[in-house]
Amino acid sequence: MRILHIIAGDKTPKSESRFMNLLETFSAVNLEQMALLAPNKDLEARLTALSLPYKVQKFAGLFDLRSQKAVKDAVKQFKPHIIHSHSSASAAFVAKTATTIPHITFLSSDDDEQKMLAQCDCAIKVSFQQPTKDTAQKIRLIPPFIAIDDNEESAPPSRKELGVPENVFLIGTSGTFTQTHKLDKIFLAIREMTDIHFCVAGAGPDLGHFEDKAVNVGVQDRVHFIAPPEHQTSFLKALDACIIPTYRREPEYLTLAAWAARIPVVSGNTTAQSPITSGQNGLLLDDATPLKWRSTLQDLQDNPEQREKLAAAGYETYTQHHTAEAIIRSYLQAYESVLRSKEA
């Protein structure tokens, strides 16, 4: 199968990062791939420096996409089975070429869904959420994944390195923190639980606010603020449980990292669909009051069998749906589905 990747008119790091991650993920697949780029010196430099073991060809060239002729020339030269555009700008550009090659694009939360679907044969949505009924047939859901780095099997930081006593129950979280993350609820929950310590790894504009809150609540000796970890999974392995005080768009990746680290996850109130099935591969608190957090953490601390069960189920969910291999499988299924539809 030959895939022509197109990224045009994009200035956001997010779409470029997604594009690069996909190419790296596909490095182990026997696909012929070609990248077609708009003028973008930074991205061109990254692609040129990228050493990927494509079995047929890595990149046939870097093309100027300021005219539709570039796409038509690439189609004529490469004869792709699928054109995969990587943003709304790329999708609109491909649609203008009026090519008959099956066209797949990304659908992000910021895109106009109906407009995007009118420009392609299939849209890929990286999300845990379900597509709407009227457009479901043209949307393929790809679950998020995290790339575990080469230090996945490295030893976690010691309690001494984290500034934590050895024989305590250690919970923790990681991220870029604002006041919406409600860390103070955890401070209140553990105020009377003197054998629980809380490790907060990260940064953010409101981190100082939470440092003051810890002092006000009287838990400053048991709340440990540390720099963002270089290796997320290794850091999480040092914890007894991963805590997500409130669920926004980004913490889904913290959940996946905790599953990969084989530790249980507890998440507070959600404003987005969580990957957790409560009671199976983690715990979701509908009423995430300090009192509810306290009782949940106490149960988790007192029940090592429950922690092991949740951690094992989380790791199984991760390996089945969120590894690079699982994502590759999902993309290939999307490609094959579009080809079958075209042939029919």
N, C-alpha and C positions, 0 to 999 in steps of 0.2 A: 504494500500500500504506500502511495506517495502523498505526502502532506505538504501543502504550501502554506507556510505561516506568514501572516501579514500584520504588521503593526505600523500604523501611519497616523501622523498628526497628534501624537500623544506627548504630553508634557508632564504627566503625573508619574511619580516614582512607583506607585502602586501597580499600574498596568505593566510597566517595564519589568518590575520585580516578578510579577505573575508570569510574564512571558519567559523570563530567564529560568524561573523555577520549573516551568513546564518542559523546556528544552533539556534541562538537566535531568528531570525525571524520566524523559523519553530516551535517555542515553543508552539504556540497556535493551531497547526494543529494536527489532529488525524492521525499521521503517526508513524509507527514503524521505529525507526532509530538506526543505529549502526555506530560507528566511528572506523575506522581502521587506525592506525597511525604508521608511521616510528618512530624509537627511537628519541624522542624530549622531553627532560625533561621540558623545559619551557612550551610547548604547553600542555603536559600531566598535568602539575600543573594547568594550566588555565582551562582545561576541568574538572579536578577533583573538582575544586572549584566552577565550574559553577552549579548553581541550576536552572534547567529548568523543567517546569511542563509537561514533556512528559507523555501522557496518558497510554502508554504501557511500554516502557522502554526508559531510557535516553541513556546509553551506555552499551552494553553487555560486553565490555572489551577493553583494550588497547593492540594491537597486534604488534608483531615485523614483519615488512614487508621486511626483508632482504632475504626472499625466497618467491617464488610463492606459496608455500604450505600454507602460511598464508592466502592469499586471497581465495584459494580453500577451506580451512577449514572453513573460515568465511561464504562462500557461502553455504557450506553444512550445517552448523549450523543454520544460520539465514534465508536462503532461500529468498533472496531479490528479489523484482520485478525489481529494477533498481540499477545499480552501478553508483555512482556519484563521479568521480574523480575531484580533485580541482586544478590541475596544469598540466603542460606538463610532468613533471616527473611522476606524478601519472598516467596520461593517458597512458604513455609508459609502465609503470609497469603492468597495467591492461591488456593492449593489449597482453603482453607476456604470460599471463595466459591462453589465448585462451578460456576464458569462453564464454558461449552462452547467458549469462544474458545481457539484453540491457545496453549499456554503454553510459553515458552522461559525458561530461567534460567541463571545462571552456576554452574559447578561448580568450586570452588576445592580446593586440595590439603588443606585442613582440613575439608572437608565429608564427611558420611557419604554415599558415592556411591549406595548402594542406596536410602537414604531420600530423597535428592534426586530421583532418577530416578522414584520413585513419585509425586512431586508435580508432574510436568511432562510435556510431550510430547517435549521435547528439552532436553538440557543442553549448554551451550557451555563447553568447557574450553580455556583459554588455556595451551597447553603444547606442547612438542615431543614429549612422550611419547604413546604409543599407548593407547587405551582398552582395558580388559579385554575378552576375547572375549564374555562373557555380557551385557555392557552396551553393546557397540560400536554397535549399531544406534540407540541413543538418545543417543549422544554425538557432537557435532560438534567437531572440533578446529580452533581458531583460533590461528594462530601469533602469538607476541608481536610487537609493533611498537614503534618509538620515534618520537616526534614530533620531526622535525628543525626547530629553531627558525628564526627569520628570519635568524639569523647563520650559517646553513649555509655560505654562500658567502663569508663573511668570511675575511680572511687569518689563517692560524694564527699563534700567537705565535712570535716570532723566537727563535733559539737564545740570543741575548743576553738576552732577557726571561726565558728559562728558566734562565739561568745555565750554559749548556752551550756548549762550544767548537764552532766551526762545522763542522769536517771530522771529525766522529766519527759512528759508527753509534749512533743513538739509539733505544732501546727504552723502553717505558713502560707504565704501568697506571694505573687509576683506581678508586676505590671507598672503602668504609668498612672499614678493615682491623682484623682480629683475628689472633691467632697462627695460626689455621687457614689463613690465606692463604699461608703458607710463602714469604714474600718472601726469607728468608735463603737459600733454595736458589738464587735468582737471584744473590744477592750472592756466594755461593761459586762459581757458574758463571762469573762475569765477573771473578773476582779476578785471573786472569792475562791477561785480554783487555783490555789497557789502552786500546784504541781503541773500546771500547763503554761508553756511559753509560746510566744507568737513571733515568728520571724517574717518581717515585711521586707521583701527584696524589690527594689525598684527606685523610681524617681517620680517626678511630677510636680506641677505647680503648687499643689496643696499638701505636699509631704510635711512641711513645717507645721501646718495646721494639725495634722494627726500626731506629730511629736508632742505638741502642746496638749492635745487631748489625752494622750497616754499619761502625761504628768498629772493633769487635772483629775483623771480617774484613779490615779495611784498605781498604775501598772507599768511605769517606765522601766522598772528593773526586770520585767518579764516580757517586754516587747522590744525586739531587736531589729532596728532599721539598718539594712545593709545595702550595698550598691547592687545594681542590676547584675544578675549572674551571667558570666560569660557562656556557661553551658547550662541551659535551663533544666534539662532532664537530670543531670548530675546533681544540681542543687536540690531538686525535688526529692531525690532519693534519700536525702538526709532527714526528711520530714516523716512524721507518723501519719499525717493527713494533710491534704491540700485544701485550702479554704478560699472560696470565691464569695466575698461578702455580698456583692450584688452583681447580677448578670447583665452585662451589656453586650456589645457586638464582638469585642475582641477576646473576652475570656474563654471562648470556645477553644482557642488554641492552648490556653493554660490547662483546660480540661484534658485535651489530647496529650499534652506533655506529661501530665500527672498519670494518665493511663499508661503511657509508654514507660514511665518510671515505676509502675506497679505499686502505686499508693492510692488509698481511697480519696474521693473528692466529695466535698460538701459545698453546695451552692445556695446562696440566699435568693431573695426575690428576683424574678426574671422579667426583663423587658424585651427579651428575644427568645426564640425557641432554643432550648438547651439541648445538647447532645445526650444529656443524662436521662436515663430511665430510672426514676427514683426507686430505691430499694433493690435495684438489680446491679447497676454498674456505678452507682453513686447515690447521693442523697440530695433532694431538692426540698428547700424549706419554703412553703407557701407563706407562712407567717413568720418572717425572719426577725422576730423581736429578740432582744438580748436574752430574755428568759428561754425562748425556744432554742437559740444557739447554745445556751448553757446546758440544757437537758440533752441536746443532740451530741454535743462534744463529750459530755459525761458518759453517755451510752457508748459512744465510740471508744473512749478511753478504757472503759470497763470490759469491752467485748472484743478481744483480739481476733476471735474467729470471724466476727462480722467484718472487721477491717480487712482480713485476708480474703474473705469472700467478695467484697466490693472491689478490692484491688485486682483480683484474678479476673472478675467479669469485665472490669474496665480495660484490662490489658487485652482480653479476648476481643472486645469491641474495637479496640485500636488496631489490632493485627488484621482483623477481618475487613475493616472499612476505611482505615485512615493511614495506612502505610503507602509508600510510593508504589509498591506493586499493586495494591488495591485501586489506587487512583489511575494507574496506567490501564488496568482492566476496565474501569468505568469509561475512560476516554475511548478506548478501542471499541467498546460496545456502542458508544454514541456514534462513532464513525461508521461502523458496520450497519447500524440501524438506518442512518441517513442514506447510505448506498443502496440498501435493500428497498427503501421507499422510492428512490429515484428509478431503480430498475423496474419496480412494479408499475 
